[in-house]
Amino acid sequence: MEWKNGMVVRSLCGRDKDRLLCVLGEEKNRVLVCDGKERPMNRPKRKNPKHLAPTKKSLTAEQMRSNRAIKQALK
């Protein structure tokens, strides 16, 4: 699966289970995700792609301009 910038995903495992996250990019065999609160854009979480479920939504560039905007969009 291709993980695109701004894609909204649901975490399936870990302490962030069932939380909505925003994809920032890919690194080797990991996906970089953030939520704007616990995981801000400047220190994204590296998640195994198997532990993420894609949703049909994605964030616009405007919604990804800051941590506060990401947090609001994921509510």
N, C-alpha and C positions, 0 to 999 in steps of 0.2 A: 504494500500500500504506500502511496505517496502522501507524505505529511506536508501540507501547505501552511505557509505563514498565515496566522489569523484563524485557523481552523479551531473550532470548539470541540473539546473531547471530554469524556468522563473517565475518571480514574477508576480502575477495577480492583487494584490492590494497593496495599501500603496504608500509612496513617492518613493519607488524603483520599481514601476510598470513597466513592460516590460523589466526589467534588468535581465541579466543572472547571476545566483549565483551558488555557489558550496556548496553541502551539507557536513557538518562536522560531523553530528551525530544527535541523537534524545535525547530529554529531556522531560520526562513526555509525554504530548500531544503536544509538539512543535518540530519543526525541526530547528536545528542550521545551519545557512547558512552564507557564507562570499563571498566577491567579490575581496578581496585583496587591495581595494582602500578605499572606504567609510567605509566598514566593514572588517577590518583586521582579521586574524585568532585568535588573542588574545582577541578580543571582538566581537564574532559572533552575528548575529541577530537571535532572536527567532521568528520564523514565524509559523502561523497556517498552517497546511498541506493543508487545503482547499484553501489557497491563493497561492499555488505553482503548477505549471504545469511541469511535468517531460519532459525532452527531451531524445533523443536516445543516447546522448553523455555522457561520463564520463571522469574524469581526472585520469591520472596515479599517482602513488606515487611520481614520479619525478616532475610532473607538480604541485603537492601540497606541495612541499618542502618549499616554502616561499610565502609571499604575492605578491612579484613581479612576481613569476612564475605563480601564480593563475591568476593575472591580465592579463598577456600575453596570457594564455591559453583561457581565456574567451573572448578575442577580436574577 
